[in-house]
């Protein structure tokens, strides 16, 4: 999941974790617009799904990967790339994609490295989950698909990847939609301790930093990720079929290695690759994002949902939306609101 140092967000996540865990074990015996806008769509239960899957998944060699991706809409339409996070997959966008394609957009939804049908081209490539590597993957995908410029939108790892692309390659990003705002990691800042209640929200990252955690995630990845869904979106009443569609993506042979490296790297417990050092040094300066942007806050963000803590990181035309009653998986819980944000930012 996307984790930036934010006390209020950590406190919310930690409290939710205790609530869900207690229930689980008790029952089972185990330069423009700046104002924040409340979105009334977030006040109601998540809409009924109209689609449960994409069409046939396409594959293309791009950079270090053979990328699996879903595509919808006319190939001549303006491109929108939708990026998922952990522990989710492309099915977070099954309802967003048709809303956008109906408006004439060409929608690309790729599996990130370590998920679904995306595979490394070489068995010798280091299974690296550091932040810049994922962004380079998406730039390579755009090159392979001959997409010069696109609207980039995402949540969790996908929001961080979208932020990085907008920060480092603004010429490739027409606009940005980022759930939870500015998520670019500074490793030095990540070493600073937080108050105990805030630290509780890091529990799974600490777990992943141990070999027991790696083995446990490998053995129980579906149970583990279903618990994360419940913690991160406590008001989302997803069914088993919805989770199972996404859970198939965790069977990727590189999934555990990518997830574990991602979180260990963030805590400076695992090294990245020298090929990304220059990019990371730029990201550690917390660069301001200049492309037109809409950020989205939800219940998952706690008191940080108002976006005030990261407003200064966006210097282009900007607005912020708050979705009440919606958890972390914004595009799947509130697809219309997410699609509306993409359409709105396209006009900035």
ABEGO torsion letter per residue (X at the ends): XBBBBBAAAAAAAAAAAAAAAAAAAAAAGXXBBABBBBBAAAABBBBBBABABBBBBBBBBBEABBBBBBBBEBAABBBBBBBBBOBBBAAAAAAAAAAAAAAGBBBBBBBBBGBEABBBABAABBBBABAAAAAAAAAAAAAAAGBABBBBBBBEAAAAAAAAAAAABAAABABBBBBGEBABBBAAAAABBBBAAAAAAAAAAAAAABAAAAAAAAAAAAAAAAAAAAAABAABBBBAAAAAAAAAAAABAAAAAAAAAAAAAAAGABBBBAAAAAAAAAAAAGBBBABBBBBBBBAAAEAAAAGAAAAAABABBBBBBBBBGBBABAAAABAAAAAAAAAAAAAX
